[in-house]
């Protein structure tokens, strides 16, 4: 049980004052002013990482299809829905050993901040006989 000591001439205190409420409100608003944008930015960065992992899996699937002989010219429906403004690039270059061809598959898209993200790409070598 709480005992209150009454001192003559002094008021007893039973509740928080208005100054304490104002101080708590100001501190809470300052913390929330910095915390909410920080959490939102972290969420966007995490979504960007997830998009990059998705794009890498998409490139792996395209490389596998190309190695199996399919003629892939566009991204899957899921990739077109998930990534913002995705662009598929398949480059074939012949190197000095004329029997080899380097195939580079890359995907570039616009990230969640509206900037062009760095592309995800994979390269592999195949013989010219496989191409013909």
Backbone torsions as a table, in degrees:
resi	resn	phi	psi	omega
1	UNK	NA	136.2	-176.9
2	UNK	-87.4	130.9	179.4
3	UNK	-104.2	135.9	177.1
4	UNK	-105.7	126.7	177.8
5	UNK	-97.3	122.2	-178.8
6	UNK	-95.3	119.8	176.7
7	UNK	-103.3	125.1	-178.5
8	UNK	-59.6	132.9	178.4
9	UNK	92.1	-8.1	179.4
10	UNK	-118.2	140.7	178.3
11	UNK	-81.4	143.4	176.1
12	UNK	-79.1	147.5	-176.1
13	UNK	-107.9	124.7	-179.3
14	UNK	-123.1	-10.8	-175.3
15	UNK	-145.2	169.4	178.8
16	UNK	-75.0	149.5	-179.6
17	UNK	-87.3	168.1	178.9
18	UNK	-62.9	-36.9	179.0
19	UNK	-62.4	-40.9	178.6
20	UNK	-65.4	-39.6	177.3
21	UNK	-64.8	-43.2	178.4
22	UNK	-63.5	-42.4	178.8
23	UNK	-62.4	-45.1	178.9
24	UNK	-63.1	-40.2	179.0
25	UNK	-64.7	-42.6	178.8
26	UNK	-64.5	-45.5	178.7
27	UNK	-61.3	-43.2	179.3
28	UNK	-63.9	-42.0	179.9
29	UNK	-68.0	-36.3	177.2
30	UNK	-65.0	-44.7	179.3
31	UNK	-62.7	-44.6	-179.0
32	UNK	-67.7	-31.9	178.3
33	UNK	-61.4	-36.8	179.6
34	UNK	-89.9	-31.9	-173.9
35	UNK	-73.9	-43.4	-176.2
36	UNK	-63.3	-49.0	176.9
37	UNK	-63.9	-34.4	179.0
38	UNK	-63.8	-46.0	179.1
39	UNK	-66.0	-38.6	178.1
40	UNK	-64.3	-41.1	179.2
41	UNK	-65.3	-41.9	178.1
42	UNK	-62.1	-39.3	178.2
43	UNK	-62.7	-42.9	178.3
44	UNK	-64.9	-39.3	178.6
45	UNK	-65.1	-42.4	178.2
46	UNK	-63.6	-39.2	176.8
47	UNK	-65.6	-35.9	176.8
48	UNK	-64.8	-39.2	177.2
49	UNK	-65.2	-42.3	178.6
50	UNK	-64.3	-38.8	177.1
51	UNK	-63.8	-39.9	179.7
52	UNK	-65.1	-42.2	176.9
53	UNK	-63.0	-40.5	178.2
54	UNK	-62.9	-44.0	179.7
55	UNK	-63.4	-38.0	178.2
56	UNK	-64.0	-42.6	177.0
57	UNK	-64.1	-37.6	178.3
58	UNK	-64.2	-43.0	177.9
59	UNK	-64.1	-41.1	177.3
60	UNK	-59.9	-42.7	178.9
61	UNK	-64.2	-40.7	179.5
62	UNK	-65.9	-42.2	178.1
63	UNK	-61.2	-42.9	178.8
64	UNK	-61.6	-43.9	178.8
65	UNK	-63.6	-40.6	178.5
66	UNK	-64.8	-39.2	179.1
67	UNK	-66.8	-28.3	178.3
68	UNK	-83.5	-3.0	175.3
69	UNK	101.1	2.2	178.0
70	UNK	-73.3	152.2	177.7
71	UNK	-102.8	89.1	-177.8
72	UNK	-89.0	127.3	-179.8
73	UNK	-123.1	-12.7	-179.3
74	UNK	-144.5	165.8	-179.1
75	UNK	-75.4	161.3	176.8
76	UNK	-67.4	163.0	179.5
77	UNK	-61.4	-39.9	179.2
78	UNK	-61.7	-42.2	-179.6
79	UNK	-66.5	-37.9	179.0
80	UNK	-67.7	-31.8	178.0
81	UNK	-76.8	-39.6	-171.9
82	UNK	-80.4	-43.0	-176.3
83	UNK	-90.8	143.0	-178.9
84	UNK	-86.7	117.9	179.0
85	UNK	54.8	56.9	-178.5
86	UNK	-76.7	147.0	178.1
87	UNK	-132.4	124.4	178.8
88	UNK	-96.3	135.3	177.6
89	UNK	-131.3	126.2	175.8
90	UNK	-122.2	114.9	-178.6
91	UNK	-114.2	134.6	177.6
92	UNK	-119.6	126.1	178.6
93	UNK	-132.5	135.0	176.3
94	UNK	-91.3	135.3	-179.7
95	UNK	-104.8	-174.2	-175.8
96	UNK	-53.9	-49.5	174.1
97	UNK	-69.4	108.9	-172.0
98	UNK	-60.4	-15.3	-178.4
99	UNK	-85.5	-4.5	-178.3
100	UNK	-112.4	147.2	176.6
101	UNK	-133.5	131.8	176.8
102	UNK	-93.6	129.7	178.5
103	UNK	-115.0	123.6	178.4
104	UNK	-117.3	123.0	178.5
105	UNK	-110.6	127.7	179.2
106	UNK	-139.9	151.2	176.4
107	UNK	-126.3	132.1	174.3
108	UNK	-125.8	144.5	-178.5
109	UNK	-148.9	170.4	177.0
110	UNK	-90.1	129.1	-177.4
111	UNK	-78.3	-178.8	-174.8
112	UNK	-69.0	-15.3	178.8
113	UNK	-92.3	1.7	-180.0
114	UNK	84.3	10.1	179.7
115	UNK	-102.5	150.5	175.0
116	UNK	-67.7	125.3	-179.8
117	UNK	-80.3	163.4	176.7
118	UNK	-71.9	136.4	-174.5
119	UNK	-69.7	153.9	173.2
120	UNK	-102.6	126.2	-178.8
121	UNK	-140.3	150.6	174.8
122	UNK	-133.1	144.1	178.0
123	UNK	-125.0	150.3	173.4
124	UNK	-149.1	162.9	179.8
125	UNK	-109.4	141.9	173.5
126	UNK	-140.0	154.4	-179.6
127	UNK	-79.2	152.7	-179.3
128	UNK	-64.1	-29.3	179.7
129	UNK	-64.7	-33.6	178.8
130	UNK	-68.0	-31.3	-177.6
131	UNK	-72.1	-40.7	-176.0
132	UNK	-79.4	NA	NA
